[in-house]
């Protein structure tokens, strides 16, 4: 058997065997009742502040309702190697803590997701990233707060750190540190769960949250199956590497099909009887902040509706909204009556250059991203996304046309 054929055969074996393992995992999860997850049922999986920061903050808080005092905080500081930085005997934990007026030029100020301090002036800033876009100078601003006694951590659901425009001149592992949900946070939560052995409500709440994190970070919850997957990879390493090397290529190709299908439907729906709307798809979706752009010939320059990844569509929570690169136009749109429309007044937020935006496609979740690979599922996503884009185009068409620089 020649080498290419052997690699393909081994790749087939990996895919078949892995599929069987995943099916078995689903059966076990069902038997254990893991599919009944309160966070998933209430659609709270991707709520950065209302779910993740709130839950983590409550566990970290020595005065939290868990009644375990500073034990959970101790385990957290030990997990990240900072047990000597904060005095847990007088520590206090705050959510959305204000560290002064935001000034991007001076790189100071803002609101910290989770903030810990003790009576000796030692502080720890935890920036929690589930799906939100990095803010300009964000990590740099937190690093410049209480510099001599402050530690800054970037907590991420993904395997990537903050954007350069967020940390600026600050250095990783010197001025700030990265911790991950799939590593440090799950390890810490496992330690907390052991402490709560005799407290079933707290213990099971932590376990449900761990199951949620494993789902969001694409980890198997059964250790025996994790071992099986590892052994399968070891026995078929070259084939596994070949599959791994091509996964992103396939994801990009299917995403491009997805966006071009949206473009075709928008061209028909918006430009019937004329060509006032211009619809474009980025040539290279591997570039950050790329996506699909919709502009109208009567709108100010560099003002458009965009469907954009955070920061890349195939692997992030994707959003859509109205973009205005000119500050005068952007502020005028924010102050216009658009903010009072039924659509934009519900669930839309503002951000730099984005008068209105909303996250709609959680492709950072593997199960959601898999829909791009299935033609029927992808067509359903195309239809629902086109509907949303047409709605915002029609609402914004006239008001944005009337904006003057």
C-alpha positions, 0 to 999 in steps of 0.5 A: 500500500502506498503512503497516501492511500495508507494515510487516507485509510487511517484517516477514515479509521480515525473518523469512524472510530471517533464518531463511535466514541462521540456517539457513546459519549452522548449515550453516557451523557444522557444516562447521567442526566448531563443533557439537563443543564440549567445554563443551557436550558435557560440559554445562558451559555454565552452570556459573558457577564450575566452567566460566567462573570456572575458565577465565577465572581460568586464563587470567588467572593469570600462573602458569597452565598456558598458559605465557604468563606475564602476557601474557593478564592484560595484555590483560585489563587493557588491555581494561577500561582498568586496565593501570596499576592492577595491576603484572602483573610480580608479580600473583597471581590467586585464585578464590573469594578470602575477603575477610573474614567476611560482614556485610550490616549493615556491608557487608563480607566474602564470597568474590570469584569472581576476585581479582587483587592485586599486591605493592603492595596494589592489588586487582581484584575480579571478580564473575562472573554467569552464572545465580546470584542476586545476593547481598544487599549483594554488590557493596557489600561488595566495594567496601568492601574495600581501598577506596583501592586496589581496583577492582570489576567485575560481569561479566554474560552479560546486558545488565543490571547488579547488583540495587540490593540488591547495590550499595546506595549504591555508584555505577556507573562510580564505585565499580564497573563493568560488563563483558559477556561479549559485548563485553569478554570476547570482545574479550579472548579474541580478543586471547589467541587471536592470542597463541596462534597457534603453540600449537594446543591453547591457541588452539583451547581459547580458540576453543571458549570464544568459540564457547560465549560467542557461543552464550550471548549469541545472536551469530552466529559468521560475520562475513559473516552478521552483516553480512547481518543488519545490512543487512537491519535497515537496509533494513527498520528500521521493521519490525525495530523493530516485531518487536523491540517485540513479542518480549518481549510474546510471550515473556511471553504464552507463559510465562504459558501455560506456568505456567498449564498447570503449575498445571492439572496440579498442581491435578489431581495434588495436590488429588485428593480435597481442596483442601489445596494452594494453587497460584497464578501471578503476575499480572505476570510482568514483575515480578522474582522472580515465578512459580508458588507452591505452599503447603499449608494445614498449613505455616507462613505465608509458606512455599511451593514456588516456580518462580521466574525469576532474576529473570524467568522468560522471560529467565533461568535459572529455578529451583525450591525451598522458600521460607521468609520467616521466619528461624526457620522457614527455619533449622529447615527447613535443619536438618531431615532434609529435607537428607538426602532423596535429592532435596534432597541432590543438586544443591540449594543454600541461599540467603537465604530458600531452604532448598533451591533448584535451577536447572532451566530455562535460559531465559536461553539463546535455544534453550531459551526458544524451546521456550516458543513451540512447543506440543509443546516447551512441553508437554514442558517442562510435563510434566517441570516438573510431575513435579519440582514434585510430587516436591518437594511430596510430600517436603516436605509432612509435614516442613514441616508439623511445623516450629514457629516 
